[in-house]
Amino acid sequence: MKRIIIQYGGTGDLALKKLYPAYEQLIGKGFEFDILALGRRFEDRAAFVDTIIDKSAAPEFLEHLDYLPYDMADPKATKNLTEKLKSMVVGKESVELIYYLALQPSLYEEAIHQIQEVDSSMDCICTLTKKIVVEKPFGFDLESAVRYNRILETAFEDKEIFRIDHYLGKEFMQNLLIMRFHNDIIRSIWDKDSIESIQIIFDETHGVDQRLGFYEKIGVVRDTIQNHIMQIVTYLTMNEPASLSSEDIAVEKVKVLKAISSVEEFSMGRYESLGANSGHVVDVPTYAALKLYVNTYLFANIPIYVRTGKMQAEAKSLIYVKFKNTTKDVMHDQSIAENAVIINIHPELTIDISVNLKQPNTSWKSKPVRFRFNQAETFGANTPEAYEQILQKILQGDKSLFPTMREITESWRIVTPMLEHDDHTEVYPVRTLPRFANQLADNNNFTWYI
């Protein structure tokens, strides 16, 4: 079977930084497919390859990479794409087309209309199967997500639709489920009887000025909270699925999301230099802090504190699970530290379990120590990147790393109050934590782990 990935947004940052390297790795591992990049920046393939593709790219990858100048507003766009695809599948009886929409959701409707025209023209020369891939955020709010999904379903069945949240392709996400459900010692303490609170921290050092036109329509809620953060919460608090199949995992994730009330305690802000280079003030939130609860029998009353945003002093991505500390009261020693599980996501994947052991040369004085798992040290540094794993699953038709539409709609419901927020937005100096993040901690009598 001839397989072609039609890469919409073929000259954009996502394709350049993530997709083309992943395609190259997969082709190097023996996966057979061609990539047809679509874009407006270049007139021909030579200019595209010389400018966009890394000079060290493998020859076998370049052999499978083609380019078509493509402007969706051009009346001849669909005809040109159809003719190009037909030339690529000459003599093939069976063809699979994978449409990868690295586009703003507002362009989906026109893209789907054009894809339907292409499909109808291709059907007459070969047996055609197809898939479509869409990036997060899927929509801009609950209403638009439902509308865009209806548009997709006019041309594709649900089994053919792959909605990407690339965090599900990261090893730490998959390790969360294995850690929780393949270890009886963890399973027995992972509930409201043992856990006091959970922190999710996603601090990034970079800003968004280089892609301000896109980010101005997105903001921090749509960029990370509605998708990445909500998916992490489901993995941390879902009940054990009947199996680790995509269908059974999705059932339990939806239960978690339905059990989360819409966010009420939150604050947002933007870094002070946002939009300075563009000459106008851009009042879009780039940082947020919030509290939520998962109202299920196993996790009710465990506060989950989240902070995430741009232009911080250090890049930090971690999950801190703090366990209740009854020992310090029973032993009348407030110096006894709590137990915790610390999952570091960036810059390297580590999982630490913090316990208390006797400090040498003391009279029964304990000190917190950590037992650490390091992904690179244990399994090697060359584990696949998230997009490589995700693209491999798409090629294989495996939907285990992709959120369902029910998950997406519930996530939009949860963050709707944040999207409708029109109160004062704090302006924070770059490389500093916004004041409201510390205020959230003060109001709830906790301390951020880091």
C-alpha positions as CSV (number, residue, x, y, z in Angstrom):
1,M,0.0,0.0,0.0
2,K,1.2,3.5,-0.9
3,R,1.0,5.8,2.1
4,I,1.2,9.6,1.8
5,I,1.2,12.2,4.6
6,I,-0.2,15.5,3.3
7,Q,1.4,18.0,5.6
8,Y,-0.7,21.2,5.8
9,G,1.3,24.0,7.4
10,G,4.4,22.4,5.9
11,T,6.6,25.4,6.4
12,G,5.5,26.2,10.0
13,D,7.4,25.8,13.2
14,L,5.7,22.6,14.3
15,A,6.6,20.8,11.1
16,L,10.2,22.2,11.1
17,K,11.0,21.5,14.8
18,K,9.0,18.4,15.5
19,L,7.4,16.7,12.6
20,Y,10.2,16.5,10.0
21,P,12.7,15.1,12.6
22,A,10.2,12.5,13.6
23,Y,9.4,11.5,10.0
24,E,13.1,11.1,9.4
25,Q,13.5,8.9,12.5
26,L,10.6,6.7,11.5
27,I,11.7,6.3,7.9
28,G,15.2,5.4,9.2
29,K,13.5,2.6,11.3
30,G,11.8,1.1,8.2
31,F,8.4,2.7,8.1
32,E,7.3,3.3,4.5
33,F,5.5,6.5,3.6
34,D,6.0,9.7,1.7
35,I,5.5,13.3,2.9
36,L,3.9,16.0,0.7
37,A,4.5,19.3,2.4
38,L,2.1,22.1,1.5
39,G,3.0,25.8,2.0
40,R,3.0,29.3,0.6
41,R,6.5,30.3,1.3
42,F,8.4,28.6,-1.5
43,E,7.9,28.3,-5.2
44,D,9.4,24.8,-5.6
45,R,10.8,21.8,-3.7
46,A,14.5,22.9,-4.1
47,A,13.9,26.2,-2.3
48,F,11.8,24.4,0.4
49,V,14.5,21.8,1.1
50,D,17.4,24.2,1.0
51,T,15.7,26.6,3.5
52,I,13.6,24.4,5.7
53,I,15.2,21.0,6.0
54,D,18.3,20.4,8.1
55,K,21.5,20.0,6.0
56,S,22.3,16.8,7.8
57,A,19.0,15.1,6.9
58,A,19.4,11.5,5.7
59,P,19.2,11.0,1.9
60,E,16.5,8.3,2.4
61,F,14.3,10.8,4.2
62,L,14.8,13.4,1.4
63,E,13.8,10.8,-1.2
64,H,10.4,10.5,0.5
65,L,9.9,14.2,1.0
66,D,8.1,16.4,-1.6
67,Y,6.7,19.9,-1.7
68,L,3.8,21.6,-3.3
69,P,3.2,25.4,-3.3
70,Y,-0.3,25.6,-1.9
71,D,-2.5,28.5,-1.0
72,M,-6.0,27.5,0.3
73,A,-7.4,30.7,-1.0
74,D,-6.3,29.9,-4.6
75,P,-9.3,28.6,-6.7
76,K,-6.8,26.2,-8.3
77,A,-5.5,24.8,-5.0
78,T,-7.6,21.6,-4.9
79,K,-6.9,20.8,-8.6
80,N,-3.2,21.2,-8.1
81,L,-3.2,19.0,-5.0
82,T,-5.2,16.3,-6.7
83,E,-2.9,16.3,-9.8
84,K,0.2,16.1,-7.6
85,L,-1.3,13.2,-5.5
86,K,-2.3,11.3,-8.7
87,S,1.3,11.6,-10.0
88,M,2.6,10.1,-6.7
89,V,0.3,7.1,-6.8
90,V,0.6,6.0,-10.4
91,G,0.4,2.2,-10.7
92,K,-0.8,1.8,-7.1
93,E,-4.0,0.0,-6.4
94,S,-4.2,0.8,-2.7
95,V,-3.5,4.2,-1.2
96,E,-3.7,5.7,2.3
97,L,-3.8,9.5,2.6
98,I,-3.1,11.0,6.0
99,Y,-4.1,14.6,6.1
100,Y,-2.1,16.4,8.9
101,L,-3.7,19.7,9.7
102,A,-1.0,21.8,11.4
103,L,-3.4,24.8,11.0
104,Q,-5.4,27.1,13.1
105,P,-8.8,25.5,13.8
106,S,-10.5,28.4,12.0
107,L,-9.1,27.0,8.7
108,Y,-10.5,23.5,9.3
109,E,-13.8,24.0,7.5
110,E,-12.1,25.1,4.2
111,A,-9.5,22.5,4.5
112,I,-12.1,19.7,5.0
113,H,-14.1,21.0,2.0
114,Q,-11.0,20.8,-0.2
115,I,-10.0,17.4,1.2
116,Q,-13.5,16.1,0.2
117,E,-12.9,17.3,-3.3
118,V,-9.5,15.6,-3.4
119,D,-10.9,12.3,-2.1
120,S,-13.7,12.2,-4.7
121,S,-11.1,12.7,-7.4
122,M,-8.8,10.0,-6.1
123,D,-11.4,7.4,-5.6
124,C,-11.7,6.9,-9.3
125,I,-8.1,5.6,-9.7
126,C,-7.4,3.5,-6.6
127,T,-8.8,2.0,-3.4
128,L,-8.5,4.8,-1.0
129,T,-8.3,4.8,2.8
130,K,-7.7,8.0,4.8
131,K,-7.0,9.5,8.2
132,I,-7.0,13.1,9.5
133,V,-4.7,14.5,12.2
134,V,-5.6,17.7,14.1
135,E,-3.4,19.5,16.6
136,K,-4.4,21.0,20.0
137,P,-6.1,23.2,20.9
138,F,-9.1,21.5,19.3
139,G,-11.3,24.6,19.0
140,F,-11.2,27.8,21.0
141,D,-13.9,26.9,23.5
142,L,-16.6,24.2,24.0
143,E,-18.9,25.6,21.3
144,S,-16.2,25.8,18.6
145,A,-14.8,22.3,19.5
146,V,-18.2,20.8,19.0
147,R,-18.6,22.7,15.7
148,Y,-15.2,21.7,14.4
149,N,-15.9,18.1,15.3
150,R,-19.1,18.2,13.2
151,I,-17.1,19.5,10.3
152,L,-14.5,16.7,10.6
153,E,-17.3,14.1,10.8
154,T,-18.7,15.2,7.5
155,A,-15.7,13.7,5.8
156,F,-14.2,11.2,8.3
157,E,-15.4,8.5,10.7
158,D,-14.3,8.9,14.3
159,K,-11.9,6.0,13.9
160,E,-10.1,8.0,11.2
161,I,-9.7,11.2,13.3
162,F,-6.6,11.5,15.4
163,R,-6.7,14.5,17.8
164,I,-3.2,15.2,19.1
165,D,-2.1,16.2,22.5
166,H,1.6,15.5,22.2
167,Y,2.0,15.1,26.0
168,L,0.3,11.7,25.7
169,G,3.3,10.6,23.6
170,K,5.8,11.4,26.4
171,E,7.3,8.6,28.4
172,F,6.4,10.2,31.7
173,M,2.6,10.1,30.9
174,Q,2.7,6.4,30.0
175,N,4.9,5.8,33.1
176,L,2.2,7.4,35.3
177,L,-0.2,4.6,34.5
178,I,2.4,1.8,34.8
179,M,3.7,3.2,38.2
180,R,0.1,3.4,39.5
181,F,-1.4,0.2,38.2
182,H,1.6,-2.2,38.0
183,N,2.8,-1.7,41.6
184,D,0.6,-2.8,44.5
185,I,2.6,-0.7,47.0
186,I,1.7,2.5,45.0
187,R,-1.9,1.4,44.3
188,S,-2.6,0.9,48.0
189,I,-1.6,4.5,49.0
190,W,-2.8,6.4,45.9
191,D,-6.1,7.9,47.3
192,K,-7.6,10.5,49.6
193,D,-6.8,8.5,52.7
194,S,-3.0,8.9,52.1
195,I,-2.6,11.9,49.7
196,E,-2.8,15.4,51.2
197,S,-2.4,17.5,48.0
198,I,-1.0,17.5,44.4
199,Q,1.0,20.2,42.6
200,I,1.5,20.4,38.9
201,I,4.1,23.0,37.9
202,F,4.9,23.9,34.2
203,D,7.2,26.9,34.1
204,E,8.7,27.8,30.7
205,T,11.6,30.2,30.1
206,H,10.6,31.3,26.6
207,G,8.1,33.9,25.5
208,V,5.6,34.0,22.7
209,D,6.5,37.2,20.8
210,Q,7.8,35.3,17.8
211,R,4.4,33.6,17.3
212,L,2.3,36.4,18.8
213,G,-0.2,36.4,16.1
214,F,-1.1,32.8,16.9
215,Y,-0.7,33.0,20.7
216,E,-2.8,36.2,20.9
217,K,-5.8,34.0,20.0
218,I,-4.8,31.1,22.3
219,G,-3.5,32.3,25.6
220,V,-2.2,30.0,28.4
221,V,-5.6,28.3,29.1
222,R,-5.9,27.0,25.5
223,D,-2.1,26.4,25.2
224,T,-1.6,24.1,28.2
225,I,-4.4,23.9,30.7
226,Q,-7.3,22.7,28.6
227,N,-5.2,19.9,27.1
228,H,-1.8,19.0,28.8
229,I,-2.9,19.8,32.4
230,M,-6.2,18.1,32.2
231,Q,-4.7,15.0,30.6
232,I,-2.1,14.8,33.5
233,V,-4.9,15.2,36.0
234,T,-6.8,12.2,34.5
235,Y,-3.7,10.0,34.6
236,L,-3.1,11.0,38.2
237,T,-6.6,10.3,39.4
238,M,-8.4,7.9,37.1
239,N,-9.6,4.5,38.5
240,E,-7.8,1.4,37.3
241,P,-9.1,0.6,33.8
242,A,-10.3,-2.9,32.9
243,S,-7.2,-3.0,30.6
244,L,-4.6,-0.6,29.2
245,S,-6.4,-0.5,25.9
246,S,-7.3,2.9,24.4
247,E,-11.0,2.3,24.9
248,D,-10.8,1.3,28.5
249,I,-8.4,4.1,29.4
250,A,-10.7,6.7,27.7
251,V,-13.7,5.4,29.8
252,E,-11.9,6.1,33.0
253,K,-10.5,9.5,31.9
254,V,-13.9,10.7,31.0
255,K,-15.2,9.7,34.5
256,V,-12.4,11.9,36.0
257,L,-13.2,14.9,33.8
258,K,-16.9,14.7,34.5
259,A,-16.1,14.7,38.2
260,I,-14.2,18.0,38.1
261,S,-16.3,21.1,38.6
262,S,-15.6,24.2,36.5
263,V,-12.6,26.0,37.8
264,E,-13.5,28.7,40.3
265,E,-10.3,29.6,42.1
266,F,-7.8,30.9,39.6
267,S,-5.8,34.0,38.6
268,M,-4.0,34.9,35.3
269,G,-1.4,37.4,34.1
270,R,0.9,38.3,31.3
271,Y,4.6,39.1,31.2
272,E,5.3,42.8,31.0
273,S,7.2,42.9,27.7
274,L,4.6,40.9,25.8
275,G,4.0,42.6,22.4
276,A,6.7,45.3,22.9
277,N,8.2,44.5,19.6
278,S,4.9,44.7,17.8
279,G,4.2,48.2,18.9
280,H,0.9,47.5,20.7
281,V,-0.1,46.1,24.0
282,V,-1.3,42.5,23.9
283,D,-3.5,41.7,26.8
284,V,-3.5,37.9,26.6
285,P,-2.7,35.7,29.6
286,T,0.7,34.0,29.5
287,Y,0.6,32.6,33.1
288,A,-2.1,31.1,35.3
289,A,-2.5,29.5,38.7
290,L,-5.5,27.6,39.8
291,K,-7.0,25.0,42.2
292,L,-9.3,22.2,41.3
293,Y,-10.8,19.0,42.8
294,V,-11.6,15.6,41.4
295,N,-14.9,14.7,43.1
296,T,-14.7,10.9,43.1
297,Y,-14.7,8.5,46.0
298,L,-11.0,7.9,45.9
299,F,-9.8,11.5,45.3
300,A,-12.5,13.8,46.8
301,N,-11.1,16.6,48.9
302,I,-7.5,16.4,47.6
303,P,-6.7,19.9,46.3
304,I,-4.8,19.9,43.0
305,Y,-2.8,23.1,42.6
306,V,-1.6,24.1,39.1
307,R,0.7,26.9,37.9
308,T,1.9,27.2,34.4
309,G,3.2,29.9,32.0
310,K,5.9,31.7,30.1
311,M,9.0,33.8,30.8
312,Q,10.1,32.3,34.0
313,A,13.7,32.2,35.4
314,E,14.0,28.4,35.1
315,A,12.2,25.7,33.0
316,K,10.4,23.4,35.5
317,S,8.0,20.7,34.6
318,L,7.0,18.5,37.5
319,I,4.3,16.8,39.6
320,Y,4.6,16.8,43.4
321,V,2.3,14.4,45.3
322,K,2.4,15.2,49.0
323,F,1.3,12.5,51.5
324,K,-0.4,13.2,54.8
325,N,2.0,13.5,57.7
326,T,0.5,12.0,60.8
327,T,3.8,10.8,62.1
328,K,5.0,14.3,63.2
329,D,1.9,14.6,65.4
330,V,2.1,11.1,66.8
331,M,5.8,11.4,67.6
332,H,5.5,15.0,68.7
333,D,8.2,16.1,66.3
334,Q,7.3,18.7,63.8
335,S,10.7,18.3,62.1
336,I,9.7,15.0,60.6
337,A,9.2,15.6,56.9
338,E,6.3,14.4,54.8
339,N,6.6,11.6,52.3
340,A,6.2,12.5,48.6
341,V,6.4,11.3,45.1
342,I,8.1,13.8,42.8
343,I,7.9,13.3,39.0
344,N,10.3,15.5,37.1
345,I,9.3,15.9,33.5
346,H,11.9,18.5,32.3
347,P,14.8,18.8,31.8
348,E,15.0,15.0,32.3
349,L,12.5,12.4,33.4
350,T,13.0,11.2,37.0
351,I,10.7,9.8,39.6
352,D,11.7,10.4,43.2
353,I,10.2,8.8,46.3
354,S,11.0,10.8,49.4
355,V,11.1,8.9,52.7
356,N,12.6,9.5,56.2
357,L,15.7,7.7,57.4
358,K,17.9,8.1,60.4
359,Q,20.6,10.8,60.2
360,P,24.0,9.3,61.3
361,N,25.4,10.4,64.7
362,T,22.1,11.6,66.0
363,S,19.7,10.4,68.6
364,W,17.0,9.0,66.4
365,K,16.8,12.1,64.3
366,S,15.4,11.5,60.8
367,K,16.2,13.1,57.5
368,P,14.3,13.0,54.2
369,V,16.1,11.1,51.5
370,R,15.1,10.2,48.0
371,F,15.1,7.0,46.0
372,R,15.3,7.9,42.3
373,F,14.4,6.4,39.0
374,N,16.1,8.1,36.0
375,Q,14.7,7.3,32.6
376,A,18.0,7.9,30.7
377,E,20.2,6.0,33.1
378,T,17.9,3.0,33.3
379,F,16.6,2.6,29.7
380,G,19.1,4.7,27.8
381,A,19.0,8.3,26.5
382,N,17.6,7.5,23.1
383,T,14.0,6.9,23.9
384,P,11.7,8.1,21.1
385,E,10.5,11.7,21.2
386,A,6.8,12.3,21.8
387,Y,6.0,13.1,18.2
388,E,7.8,10.1,17.0
389,Q,5.7,7.8,19.2
390,I,2.5,9.7,18.2
391,L,3.2,9.5,14.5
392,Q,4.1,5.8,14.7
393,K,0.7,5.2,16.3
394,I,-1.0,7.1,13.5
395,L,0.7,5.0,10.9
396,Q,-0.3,1.9,12.7
397,G,-3.9,3.1,13.2
398,D,-3.5,2.8,17.0
399,K,-5.5,5.5,18.9
400,S,-4.2,4.7,22.4
401,L,-2.3,8.1,22.7
402,F,-5.1,10.3,21.5
403,P,-7.8,12.1,23.5
404,T,-11.4,11.3,22.6
405,M,-13.9,14.0,21.7
406,R,-15.7,13.3,25.0
407,E,-12.5,14.1,26.9
408,I,-12.0,17.3,24.9
409,T,-15.5,18.6,25.5
410,E,-15.3,17.9,29.2
411,S,-12.0,19.7,29.4
412,W,-13.4,22.8,27.7
413,R,-16.3,22.8,30.2
414,I,-13.9,22.8,33.1
415,V,-11.9,25.8,31.9
416,T,-14.8,27.8,30.6
417,P,-14.8,30.3,33.6
418,M,-11.1,31.0,32.8
419,L,-11.9,31.7,29.2
420,E,-14.7,34.1,30.2
421,H,-12.5,35.9,32.7
422,D,-12.4,39.6,31.9
423,D,-11.1,41.0,35.3
424,H,-7.8,42.7,35.8
425,T,-4.8,40.7,34.5
426,E,-1.7,41.0,36.5
427,V,1.4,42.2,34.6
428,Y,4.5,40.4,36.0
429,P,8.2,41.2,35.3
430,V,9.9,38.6,33.1
431,R,11.8,35.9,35.0
432,T,9.6,36.3,38.1
433,L,6.7,34.3,39.5
434,P,3.5,36.3,39.4
435,R,2.3,37.5,42.7
436,F,-1.0,35.7,42.4
437,A,0.8,32.3,42.3
438,N,2.1,32.9,45.8
439,Q,-1.2,34.4,46.9
440,L,-2.9,31.1,45.9
441,A,-0.4,29.3,48.1
442,D,-1.0,31.7,51.0
443,N,-4.8,31.5,50.7
444,N,-4.6,27.7,50.8
445,N,-1.9,27.3,53.4
446,F,0.6,25.4,51.3
447,T,4.1,26.1,49.8
448,W,5.0,25.5,46.2
449,Y,7.4,22.6,46.0
450,I,9.8,24.7,43.9
